[in-house]
Amino acid sequence: MSPSASPSAPVKVLVAGDHFVHTGLFTEALRAEVGETADLDFTSTELPWPVEPFGPVAEVHEASGTEDQLIAALQGVRVCVTQMAPLTRRVLEACPDLELFAVGRGGPVNTNLSAATEHGVAVTYAPGRNATATAEHTVALLLAALRRIPTTHGELTRGVWRGDYYQYDEVGMELAGNTVGLVGYGAIGHRVARILNGFGAHVLVHDPYLTPDAIAGTEAELVGLDELLARSRVLSLHARLTEDNRHMISAPQLAALPAGSVVVNCARGGLLDYNALCDALDSGHLFAAAFDVFPEEPVPADSRLLRTPGIVMTPHLAGASRQTAHQAARICAQEVARYLTGEPLAHCANPAVRKHG
């Protein structure tokens, strides 16, 4: 993998933008990182996300657009920058010139990594691009659920004054002095903990990949999952979904939380058993819940989540900020700049590609 094979030929770059990280942002970031004098030949295609929801495309997940669209756009292209385009085995087989596929997401779930490695295509990603946005959104949802803000706002707009919510058994909790348990302590979880510390909350963390040394000097306490559940009045999920942790929070874990607790999920829908969560709300064991991610997206019209009281929801928008879009484009552009100068890639998802490049 090296751009030096044909030094006199411009490097053809495909910008596969969408309606969030659009073509202009990618192109502007590329020009800023590689300079106006770089010999790049830009071409572009536009993907329909988020106007149209993402979904599986062939063997990859959470992608936008079609294989045919990408194959047509990638002819003669050596570098592609995108957020949602599907890099499948069929695409790779049809596009032999491709060398670098830069994905502006926290994980390249829209790519077939093993096939990319076989074809000598390096895949990069953009860790932390939406960490601040997601952390802030998590705390916003948490506060909204704790204090019934969406419910009371909606009732006020209908002319209903819910003064009865001032009764002791109906009022919510403060963050100050309460214990919040975070499952996962990566870029997002770390920022959530820092915000919660500012509110005066005590933060517990469970993360099997974390060592005590990694959390030393912070105001968080590293504990096992059972202890975290037993002590936390608020549970917030920040783990990356794997086959090993699917439904890691289900009926037994929800029952282990203190009565009147709140559950927040801005990570991945598969981490939580939503039917068990609705049961815990219906029974009164949980006070409230807040979600930005779901087991099926968009949420089906017959979902229990739409009729269970005490739930605050947003449509997978936690990472949606203008800063996130600029960060995604900038991180991708930096990887392209490294590729053009022959430097090691900073965020390569398939480092074994070097054996094939």
C-alpha positions in Angstrom: 0.0 0.0 0.0 1.8 3.1 -1.2 0.8 6.1 -3.4 4.3 6.2 -4.9 3.8 3.5 -7.6 2.8 6.2 -10.1 4.2 9.5 -8.9 3.1 11.5 -11.9 -0.5 10.4 -11.8 -3.0 12.2 -9.5 -4.4 10.1 -6.7 -8.1 9.7 -7.4 -10.2 10.2 -4.3 -13.9 9.3 -3.9 -15.8 11.3 -1.3 -18.9 9.3 -0.4 -20.7 11.9 1.7 -24.2 11.8 3.2 -26.6 14.3 4.7 -24.6 14.5 8.0 -21.0 14.4 7.0 -21.5 15.8 3.5 -19.1 16.0 0.6 -18.2 19.6 1.3 -17.0 18.8 4.8 -14.8 15.9 3.7 -13.3 17.9 0.8 -12.7 20.9 3.0 -10.9 18.8 5.6 -8.9 17.0 3.0 -7.7 20.3 1.5 -6.8 21.5 5.0 -4.8 18.4 5.8 -3.0 17.6 2.6 -2.7 21.1 1.1 -4.1 22.7 -2.0 -1.0 21.7 -4.0 -1.5 17.9 -3.5 -2.2 16.2 -6.7 -5.7 14.8 -5.9 -8.5 14.0 -8.4 -11.7 14.3 -6.5 -14.9 12.5 -7.4 -18.1 12.2 -5.2 -21.3 10.4 -4.6 -24.0 11.1 -2.1 -25.5 8.5 0.2 -29.1 8.8 1.4 -28.5 8.5 5.2 -30.1 9.8 7.5 -33.0 10.8 5.2 -33.2 7.0 4.7 -32.2 4.8 7.7 -29.1 2.8 7.5 -29.2 -1.0 7.5 -27.5 -4.2 6.3 -26.0 -4.2 2.8 -25.0 -7.7 1.7 -22.7 -8.9 4.5 -22.0 -5.6 6.3 -24.1 -3.8 8.9 -25.3 -0.2 9.4 -24.5 1.0 5.8 -26.1 3.4 3.4 -26.4 3.3 -0.4 -26.0 0.2 -2.5 -23.1 -2.0 -3.7 -23.9 -1.0 -7.3 -23.7 2.8 -6.5 -20.3 2.3 -4.8 -18.9 0.1 -7.5 -19.7 2.6 -10.1 -18.2 5.5 -8.1 -15.0 3.6 -7.2 -13.7 2.8 -10.6 -10.1 4.0 -10.8 -10.3 5.2 -7.2 -7.4 4.6 -4.8 -8.7 6.4 -1.7 -12.3 6.6 -0.4 -13.5 8.7 2.5 -17.0 8.1 3.8 -19.1 7.5 6.8 -21.7 4.9 5.6 -20.7 3.5 2.3 -20.8 -0.4 2.2 -17.4 -2.0 1.6 -18.4 -5.5 0.8 -16.6 -8.4 -0.8 -18.4 -7.8 -4.1 -17.4 -4.1 -4.0 -13.7 -5.0 -3.3 -13.6 -7.6 -6.1 -15.0 -5.0 -8.6 -12.7 -2.2 -7.5 -9.1 -3.4 -7.7 -7.5 0.1 -7.6 -8.8 0.8 -4.1 -6.0 1.0 -1.4 -7.5 3.1 1.4 -11.0 3.2 2.8 -11.3 5.8 5.5 -14.5 5.6 7.6 -15.6 8.6 9.7 -17.2 6.5 12.4 -16.2 5.1 15.8 -16.1 1.6 14.3 -16.0 0.5 10.7 -19.2 -1.7 10.9 -20.0 -0.9 7.3 -16.9 -2.8 6.1 -16.0 -6.4 5.5 -12.6 -6.2 7.2 -11.4 -9.7 6.4 -12.2 -9.2 2.7 -10.5 -5.8 2.7 -7.4 -7.3 4.2 -7.4 -10.1 1.5 -7.6 -7.4 -1.2 -4.8 -5.2 0.4 -7.2 -2.4 1.3 -6.5 -0.6 4.6 -9.6 0.4 6.5 -9.4 3.3 9.0 -12.0 4.7 11.4 -12.5 7.7 13.6 -12.5 6.8 17.3 -13.9 9.5 19.7 -15.4 11.6 16.9 -18.7 11.8 18.7 -17.6 11.2 22.3 -18.4 14.7 23.6 -21.7 14.9 21.9 -22.8 11.5 23.1 -21.7 12.2 26.7 -23.6 15.4 26.8 -26.7 13.8 25.3 -26.5 11.0 27.8 -26.5 13.4 30.8 -29.3 15.4 29.1 -31.5 12.3 28.8 -30.6 11.3 32.3 -31.7 14.6 33.8 -34.9 14.6 31.7 -35.8 11.2 33.0 -34.9 11.9 36.6 -37.1 15.1 36.7 -40.0 14.0 34.3 -39.2 16.9 32.0 -40.7 15.6 28.7 -43.8 14.3 30.5 -44.6 17.5 32.3 -43.8 19.6 29.3 -46.1 17.6 27.1 -48.9 17.8 29.7 -48.5 21.6 30.1 -48.8 22.1 26.4 -52.2 20.2 26.7 -53.3 22.5 29.5 -52.7 20.0 32.3 -50.9 21.3 35.5 -49.4 18.3 37.3 -49.0 19.7 40.7 -49.5 16.2 42.1 -45.9 15.4 40.9 -44.7 17.4 43.9 -45.9 14.6 46.2 -42.9 12.8 47.9 -43.7 9.5 46.3 -43.8 11.1 42.8 -40.8 13.4 42.8 -37.5 12.5 41.1 -34.0 12.5 42.4 -31.0 14.8 42.3 -27.7 13.7 40.8 -25.8 15.3 43.7 -25.0 12.7 46.4 -26.4 9.8 44.3 -24.4 6.9 42.8 -24.3 6.4 39.1 -23.0 3.2 37.6 -21.4 3.3 34.2 -20.9 0.0 32.2 -18.1 0.8 29.9 -15.4 3.5 30.4 -14.1 4.4 26.9 -14.0 7.8 25.4 -17.7 8.4 26.1 -18.0 6.8 29.5 -15.0 8.8 30.7 -16.6 12.1 29.6 -19.9 11.1 31.2 -18.1 10.4 34.5 -16.4 13.8 34.4 -19.7 15.6 33.8 -21.4 13.6 36.6 -18.6 14.5 39.0 -19.4 18.1 38.4 -22.9 17.5 39.6 -21.6 15.9 42.8 -22.5 12.3 41.9 -20.5 9.3 42.9 -19.5 7.3 39.9 -19.0 3.6 39.8 -17.4 2.0 36.7 -17.5 -1.6 35.4 -15.3 -2.4 32.4 -13.6 -5.8 32.0 -11.0 -4.2 29.8 -10.0 -1.6 32.4 -7.2 -2.0 35.0 -7.2 -0.3 38.3 -4.1 1.7 37.2 -6.1 3.1 34.2 -8.6 4.7 36.5 -6.2 5.8 39.2 -6.4 9.5 39.9 -9.9 9.9 38.7 -13.0 10.4 40.8 -14.6 7.1 39.6 -14.5 3.7 41.4 -13.8 0.5 39.5 -16.1 -2.4 40.7 -17.6 -5.6 39.5 -20.9 -5.6 37.7 -22.8 -7.2 40.6 -21.6 -4.5 43.0 -22.3 -1.7 40.5 -25.9 -2.9 40.1 -26.5 -3.2 43.8 -25.2 0.3 44.6 -26.3 2.4 41.6 -29.5 4.5 41.6 -28.7 5.3 37.9 -27.3 2.8 35.4 -25.9 4.1 32.1 -24.5 1.9 29.4 -21.4 2.8 27.4 -20.0 -0.6 26.2 -19.4 -1.6 22.6 -21.8 -4.4 21.6 -20.3 -7.9 21.1 -21.7 -11.3 20.9 -20.5 -11.9 24.4 -22.4 -9.0 26.0 -25.7 -9.0 24.1 -28.5 -8.5 26.6 -25.9 -8.2 29.4 -28.6 -6.1 31.2 -31.7 -8.3 31.4 -34.3 -9.2 34.1 -31.9 -10.4 36.8 -29.6 -7.4 36.4 -32.6 -4.9 36.5 -34.0 -6.7 39.6 -30.6 -6.2 41.3 -30.9 -2.4 40.9 -32.3 -0.5 44.0 -36.0 0.1 43.7 -36.8 3.5 42.0 -33.6 3.4 39.8 -33.2 4.9 36.4 -31.6 3.2 33.3 -30.0 5.1 30.4 -28.8 3.6 27.1 -27.0 5.7 24.5 -24.7 2.9 23.4 -26.2 0.0 21.5 -29.7 -1.5 21.7 -28.4 -5.0 21.9 -26.9 -4.4 25.3 -30.3 -4.2 27.0 -33.3 -6.5 27.1 -36.0 -4.0 26.4 -38.9 -6.3 27.2 -37.4 -6.9 30.7 -36.9 -3.2 31.0 -40.6 -2.5 30.2 -41.6 -5.1 32.8 -39.5 -3.4 35.4 -41.1 -0.1 34.7 -44.6 -1.5 34.6 -44.0 -3.2 38.0 -42.8 0.1 39.5 -39.4 -1.3 40.3 -37.8 1.3 38.0 -38.6 5.0 38.2 -37.8 5.9 34.7 -35.6 5.0 31.7 -34.1 7.0 28.8 -32.9 5.6 25.4 -31.3 6.9 22.3 -30.8 3.4 20.8 -33.2 0.5 20.3 -33.3 -3.2 19.4 -34.9 -2.2 16.1 -34.5 1.1 14.4 -36.8 2.9 13.5 -38.9 1.9 16.5 -41.9 -0.2 15.3 -45.3 1.3 15.7 -46.4 -1.6 18.0 -43.3 -1.5 20.2 -43.9 -1.6 24.0 -41.5 1.3 24.4 -44.1 3.6 22.9 -46.8 2.8 25.5 -44.8 2.1 28.6 -44.8 5.1 31.0 -41.7 6.7 32.3 -39.6 6.4 29.2 -37.7 9.3 27.5 -36.5 8.6 23.9 -34.6 10.2 21.1 -34.1 8.7 17.7 -30.4 7.7 17.8 -29.2 11.3 17.8 -26.8 11.3 20.7 -23.7 11.7 18.5 -25.4 14.2 16.2 -23.6 17.5 16.5 -22.0 19.8 14.0 -18.7 19.3 15.9 -19.0 15.5 15.4 -19.4 15.9 11.6 -16.3 18.1 11.4 -14.4 15.7 13.7 -15.2 12.8 11.5 -14.1 14.6 8.3 -10.9 15.8 10.0 -9.9 12.4 11.3 -10.4 10.8 7.9 -8.5 13.5 6.2 -5.6 13.1 8.6 -5.4 9.4 7.7 -5.4 10.3 4.0 -2.5 12.7 4.6 -0.6 9.9 6.3 -1.2 7.6 3.4 0.0 10.2 0.9 3.2 10.7 2.8 3.8 7.0 3.6 3.4 7.5 7.3 1.8 4.8 9.5 -1.9 5.0 9.8 -3.1 6.1 13.2 -6.4 4.2 13.3 -6.1 1.2 11.0 -8.8 -1.4 11.7 -7.0 -4.2 9.8 -3.2 -3.7 10.4 -2.6 -7.1 8.9 -3.3 -5.5 5.5 0.4 -4.4 5.5 1.3 -8.1 4.7 -0.8 -7.9 1.6 -0.1 -4.3 0.5 
